[in-house]
Amino acid sequence: MNNNAFVGEVSRRLGYEEKDAERILASLFEIITEELQEGNIVELGNLGDFRVEKQMEKIVSDASTGRRFLVPPELQVIFEPGSAWKEETGRRQSDE
């Protein structure tokens, strides 16, 4: 689902005009981004939790030249699914 389809679905389900649904979602994503940038965990009900983890620096090699170089540490957003999401996924897999 792309962004336009997501906005359209939220608009349809809530009975808002698409421009209003788009503003609501933009605000939601802005809040989530700000919280993650501050190092906070964002808990979204049954969906799950988002958090930022720092990945350590590492040394990698270029396979074609054999040259080694250092990759600096970076921040990565991690998603941990909530229990309801895990249960639904487990149910779908057992139905197959």
Backbone as a printed PyTorch tensor [residue, N CA C, xyz], in Angstrom:
tensor([[[  0.8580,  -1.1670,   0.0000],
         [  0.0000,   0.0000,   0.0000],
         [  0.9030,   1.2280,   0.0000]],

        [[  0.7100,   2.1000,  -0.9500],
         [  1.5070,   3.3280,  -0.9790],
         [  0.8260,   4.4120,  -0.1450]],

        [[  1.4790,   5.5610,  -0.0440],
         [  0.9950,   6.6440,   0.8090],
         [ -0.3940,   7.1300,   0.3840]],

        [[ -0.6170,   7.3010,  -0.9200],
         [ -1.9200,   7.7860,  -1.3890],
         [ -3.0380,   6.8080,  -1.0490]],

        [[ -2.7760,   5.5240,  -1.2100],
         [ -3.7860,   4.5190,  -0.8790],
         [ -4.0480,   4.5100,   0.6220]],

        [[ -2.9970,   4.6990,   1.4170],
         [ -3.1350,   4.7250,   2.8740],
         [ -3.9960,   5.9130,   3.3020]],

        [[ -3.6960,   7.0770,   2.7530],
         [ -4.4900,   8.2840,   3.0560],
         [ -5.9420,   8.0570,   2.6430]],

        [[ -6.1570,   7.4890,   1.4710],
         [ -7.5120,   7.2330,   0.9970],
         [ -8.2760,   6.2920,   1.9070]],

        [[ -7.5990,   5.2540,   2.3930],
         [ -8.2550,   4.2820,   3.2720],
         [ -8.5980,   4.9110,   4.6230]],

        [[ -7.6830,   5.6890,   5.1800],
         [ -7.9670,   6.3820,   6.4480],
         [ -9.1310,   7.3470,   6.2520]],

        [[ -9.1200,   8.0650,   5.1640],
         [-10.1960,   9.0050,   4.8480],
         [-11.5390,   8.2850,   4.7720]],

        [[-11.5650,   7.1680,   4.0680],
         [-12.8020,   6.4050,   3.8920],
         [-13.3110,   5.8610,   5.2220]],

        [[-12.4080,   5.2810,   6.0100],
         [-12.8270,   4.6590,   7.2690],
         [-13.3050,   5.6640,   8.3060]],

        [[-12.6840,   6.8470,   8.3250],
         [-13.0370,   7.8350,   9.3340],
         [-14.0640,   8.8540,   8.8500]],

        [[-14.3360,   8.8510,   7.5390],
         [-15.3120,   9.7910,   7.0010],
         [-14.7570,  11.2020,   6.8730]],

        [[-13.4320,  11.3380,   6.7760],
         [-12.8060,  12.6450,   6.5830],
         [-12.5190,  12.8600,   5.1100]],

        [[-12.3450,  14.1140,   4.7450],
         [-11.8610,  14.4050,   3.4010],
         [-10.3930,  13.9830,   3.3410]],

        [[ -9.9260,  13.6540,   2.1470],
         [ -8.5570,  13.1610,   2.0120],
         [ -7.5260,  14.1660,   2.4970]],

        [[ -7.7450,  15.4660,   2.2500],
         [ -6.7590,  16.4670,   2.7060],
         [ -6.6650,  16.4840,   4.2260]],

        [[ -7.7820,  16.2480,   4.9210],
         [ -7.7550,  16.2190,   6.3820],
         [ -7.0620,  14.9510,   6.8870]],

        [[ -7.3520,  13.8310,   6.2500],
         [ -6.6900,  12.5750,   6.6300],
         [ -5.1890,  12.6850,   6.3750]],

        [[ -4.8070,  13.3280,   5.2790],
         [ -3.3880,  13.5040,   4.9710],
         [ -2.6960,  14.3650,   6.0280]],

        [[ -3.3600,  15.4150,   6.4890],
         [ -2.7900,  16.2750,   7.5520],
         [ -2.6470,  15.5010,   8.8570]],

        [[ -3.6360,  14.6860,   9.1860],
         [ -3.5840,  13.8880,  10.4140],
         [ -2.4140,  12.9060,  10.3530]],

        [[ -2.2850,  12.2030,   9.2460],
         [ -1.2000,  11.2310,   9.1130],
         [  0.1600,  11.9070,   9.0860]],

        [[  0.2570,  13.0630,   8.4300],
         [  1.5280,  13.7920,   8.4060],
         [  1.9280,  14.1900,   9.8230]],

        [[  0.9590,  14.6280,  10.6150],
         [  1.2390,  14.9790,  12.0160],
         [  1.6650,  13.7600,  12.8100]],

        [[  0.9800,  12.6470,  12.5930],
         [  1.3190,  11.4060,  13.2810],
         [  2.7610,  11.0000,  12.9820]],

        [[  3.1350,  11.0030,  11.7040],
         [  4.4840,  10.5960,  11.3180],
         [  5.5310,  11.5810,  11.8320]],

        [[  5.1820,  12.8490,  11.8780],
         [  6.0950,  13.8640,  12.4130],
         [  6.3440,  13.6230,  13.9020]],

        [[  5.2950,  13.3190,  14.6430],
         [  5.4240,  13.0500,  16.0800],
         [  6.2800,  11.8070,  16.3060]],

        [[  6.0120,  10.7470,  15.5440],
         [  6.7890,   9.5150,  15.6850],
         [  8.2580,   9.7800,  15.3940]],

        [[  8.5330,  10.5050,  14.3240],
         [  9.9130,  10.8320,  13.9590],
         [ 10.6050,  11.6210,  15.0500]],

        [[  9.9420,  12.6390,  15.5830],
         [ 10.5260,  13.4610,  16.6590],
         [ 10.8370,  12.6100,  17.8860]],

        [[  9.9180,  11.7470,  18.2620],
         [ 10.1180,  10.8990,  19.4350],
         [ 11.3070,   9.9610,  19.2370]],

        [[ 11.4030,   9.3660,  18.0570],
         [ 12.5190,   8.4640,  17.7760],
         [ 13.8430,   9.2250,  17.7650]],

        [[ 13.8530,  10.4440,  17.2290],
         [ 15.0690,  11.2490,  17.2070],
         [ 15.5240,  11.6120,  18.6170]],

        [[ 14.5810,  11.6990,  19.5430],
         [ 14.9200,  11.9950,  20.9330],
         [ 15.3200,  10.7370,  21.7040]],

        [[ 15.2720,   9.5870,  21.0310],
         [ 15.6800,   8.3350,  21.6650],
         [ 14.5670,   7.6420,  22.4190]],

        [[ 13.3400,   8.0720,  22.2320],
         [ 12.2070,   7.4710,  22.9290],
         [ 11.6620,   6.2740,  22.1640]],

        [[ 11.0300,   5.3620,  22.8840],
         [ 10.3310,   4.2420,  22.2710],
         [  8.9180,   4.7080,  21.9580]],

        [[  8.4240,   4.3720,  20.7780],
         [  7.0640,   4.7250,  20.3750],
         [  6.2420,   3.4400,  20.3750]],

        [[  5.2760,   3.3780,  21.2830],
         [  4.4080,   2.2110,  21.4100],
         [  3.0830,   2.5100,  20.7130]],

        [[  2.7470,   1.7160,  19.7070],
         [  1.5140,   1.9370,  18.9520],
         [  0.5390,   0.7840,  19.1710]],

        [[ -0.0910,   0.8020,  20.3250],
         [ -1.1320,  -0.1690,  20.6470],
         [ -0.7720,  -1.5870,  20.2880]],

        [[ -1.6890,  -2.2550,  19.6050],
         [ -1.4980,  -3.6600,  19.2380],
         [ -0.5320,  -3.8540,  18.0760]],

        [[ -0.2070,  -2.7700,  17.3730],
         [  0.6950,  -2.8930,  16.2270],
         [  2.0970,  -3.2780,  16.6790]],

        [[  2.6490,  -2.5110,  17.6230],
         [  3.9860,  -2.8210,  18.1210],
         [  4.7450,  -1.5740,  18.5280]],

        [[  6.0460,  -1.7490,  18.7610],
         [  6.9070,  -0.6810,  19.2520],
         [  7.9940,  -0.3580,  18.2340]],

        [[  8.3060,   0.9290,  18.1230],
         [  9.4320,   1.3930,  17.3290],
         [ 10.4750,   1.9480,  18.2850]],

        [[ 11.7430,   1.6790,  18.0050],
         [ 12.8240,   2.2400,  18.8060],
         [ 14.0380,   2.4260,  17.9040]],

        [[ 14.9830,   3.2100,  18.3810],
         [ 16.2080,   3.4470,  17.6260],
         [ 17.3470,   2.7290,  18.3240]],

        [[ 18.1350,   2.0050,  17.5630],
         [ 19.3210,   1.3350,  18.0940],
         [ 20.5340,   1.8260,  17.3290]],

        [[ 21.6310,   1.9630,  18.0450],
         [ 22.8810,   2.3560,  17.4120],
         [ 23.6150,   1.0980,  16.9800]],

        [[ 23.9050,   1.0070,  15.7010],
         [ 24.6750,  -0.1030,  15.1720],
         [ 26.1520,   0.2390,  15.3070]],

        [[ 26.9280,  -0.6720,  15.7950],
         [ 28.3510,  -0.4260,  16.0290],
         [ 29.0890,  -0.2610,  14.7000]],

        [[ 30.2220,   0.4390,  14.7770],
         [ 31.0470,   0.5440,  13.5770],
         [ 31.6010,  -0.8370,  13.2450]],

        [[ 31.9110,  -1.0320,  11.9690],
         [ 32.4290,  -2.3360,  11.5740],
         [ 33.4200,  -2.1730,  10.4210]],

        [[ 34.2460,  -3.1560,  10.2860],
         [ 35.2170,  -3.1820,   9.2030],
         [ 34.6920,  -4.1530,   8.1470]],

        [[ 34.6260,  -3.6790,   6.9070],
         [ 34.1700,  -4.5200,   5.8040],
         [ 35.2270,  -4.5310,   4.7080]],

        [[ 35.1350,  -5.5260,   3.8590],
         [ 36.0840,  -5.6510,   2.7550],
         [ 35.3540,  -5.5420,   1.4290]],

        [[ 35.9960,  -4.8800,   0.4790],
         [ 35.4990,  -4.8310,  -0.8860],
         [ 35.9150,  -6.1420,  -1.5420]],

        [[ 34.9430,  -6.9490,  -1.9620],
         [ 35.2350,  -8.2800,  -2.5020],
         [ 36.1010,  -8.2230,  -3.7600]],

        [[ 35.9280,  -7.1930,  -4.5750],
         [ 36.6770,  -7.1530,  -5.8340],
         [ 38.1250,  -6.7120,  -5.6420]],

        [[ 38.3900,  -5.8350,  -4.6660],
         [ 39.7600,  -5.3340,  -4.4770],
         [ 40.4290,  -5.8980,  -3.2330]],

        [[ 39.6260,  -6.4230,  -2.3070],
         [ 40.1750,  -6.9210,  -1.0490],
         [ 40.4870,  -5.7900,  -0.0790]],

        [[ 40.2250,  -4.5670,  -0.4930],
         [ 40.5060,  -3.4050,   0.3650],
         [ 39.5040,  -3.3650,   1.5200]],

        [[ 40.0030,  -3.0910,   2.7210],
         [ 39.1660,  -3.0130,   3.9160],
         [ 38.9050,  -1.5520,   4.2520]],

        [[ 37.7210,  -1.2890,   4.7590],
         [ 37.4210,   0.0730,   5.1990],
         [ 36.4350,   0.0320,   6.3590]],

        [[ 36.4080,   1.1360,   7.0940],
         [ 35.5880,   1.2490,   8.2930],
         [ 34.2400,   1.8760,   7.9450]],

        [[ 33.1760,   1.2090,   8.3560],
         [ 31.8290,   1.7520,   8.2180],
         [ 31.4780,   2.3680,   9.5660]],

        [[ 31.1970,   3.6640,   9.5940],
         [ 30.9190,   4.3200,  10.8740],
         [ 29.6220,   3.8190,  11.5120]],

        [[ 29.4660,   4.0420,  12.8130],
         [ 28.2210,   3.6260,  13.4630],
         [ 27.0410,   4.3830,  12.8700]],

        [[ 25.8920,   3.7590,  12.9010],
         [ 24.6990,   4.4090,  12.3780],
         [ 23.5080,   4.0720,  13.2590]],

        [[ 22.4800,   4.9100,  13.1650],
         [ 21.2510,   4.6780,  13.9050],
         [ 20.2770,   3.9340,  13.0040]],

        [[ 19.5730,   2.9810,  13.5860],
         [ 18.6380,   2.1770,  12.8240],
         [ 17.3240,   2.0840,  13.5830]],

        [[ 16.2070,   2.2790,  12.8770],
         [ 14.8900,   2.1460,  13.4950],
         [ 14.5230,   0.6640,  13.5010]],

        [[ 14.1460,   0.1770,  14.6820],
         [ 13.7710,  -1.2220,  14.8820],
         [ 12.2760,  -1.2810,  15.1990]],

        [[ 11.5820,  -2.2220,  14.5830],
         [ 10.1650,  -2.4370,  14.8680],
         [  9.9960,  -3.7920,  15.5440]],

        [[  9.3120,  -3.8030,  16.6630],
         [  9.0010,  -5.0370,  17.3870],
         [  7.4800,  -5.2020,  17.3530]],

        [[  6.9630,  -6.2000,  16.6240],
         [  5.5120,  -6.3760,  16.5210],
         [  4.8640,  -6.6130,  17.8770]],

        [[  3.6480,  -6.1160,  18.0350],
         [  2.8840,  -6.3140,  19.2540],
         [  2.3080,  -7.7220,  19.3160]],

        [[  1.8140,  -8.1000,  20.4680],
         [  1.3210,  -9.4670,  20.6720],
         [  0.1200,  -9.7720,  19.7800]],

        [[ -0.7830,  -8.8220,  19.5960],
         [ -1.9530,  -9.0670,  18.7520],
         [ -1.5240,  -9.2940,  17.3120]],

        [[ -0.5390,  -8.5650,  16.8460],
         [ -0.0300,  -8.7290,  15.4790],
         [  0.6250, -10.0910,  15.3320]],

        [[  1.3990, -10.4870,  16.3420],
         [  2.0580, -11.7950,  16.3030],
         [  1.0280, -12.9240,  16.2970]],

        [[ -0.0280, -12.7850,  17.1160],
         [ -1.0650, -13.8100,  17.1710],
         [ -1.7740, -13.9410,  15.8290]],

        [[ -2.1030, -12.8040,  15.2030],
         [ -2.7910, -12.8290,  13.9130],
         [ -1.9000, -13.4520,  12.8440]],

        [[ -0.6330, -13.1070,  12.8570],
         [  0.3180, -13.6710,  11.8930],
         [  0.4440, -15.1690,  12.1170]],

        [[  0.5090, -15.5930,  13.3680],
         [  0.6020, -17.0180,  13.6930],
         [ -0.6390, -17.7750,  13.2350]],

        [[ -1.8120, -17.1720,  13.3990],
         [ -3.0470, -17.7900,  12.9550],
         [ -3.0680, -17.9570,  11.4410]],

        [[ -2.6280, -16.9450,  10.7300],
         [ -2.6290, -17.0070,   9.2600],
         [ -1.6880, -18.1040,   8.7730]],

        [[ -0.5240, -18.2420,   9.4270],
         [  0.4390, -19.2550,   9.0090],
         [ -0.0930, -20.6540,   9.2880]],

        [[ -0.8020, -20.8200,  10.3940],
         [ -1.3180, -22.1540,  10.7200],
         [ -2.5030, -22.5330,   9.8080]],

        [[ -3.1830, -21.5290,   9.2340],
         [ -4.2940, -21.7910,   8.3240],
         [ -3.8110, -22.2470,   6.9490]],

        [[ -2.5690, -21.9780,   6.6130],
         [ -2.0620, -22.2820,   5.2710],
         [ -1.7150, -23.7240,   5.0940]]])
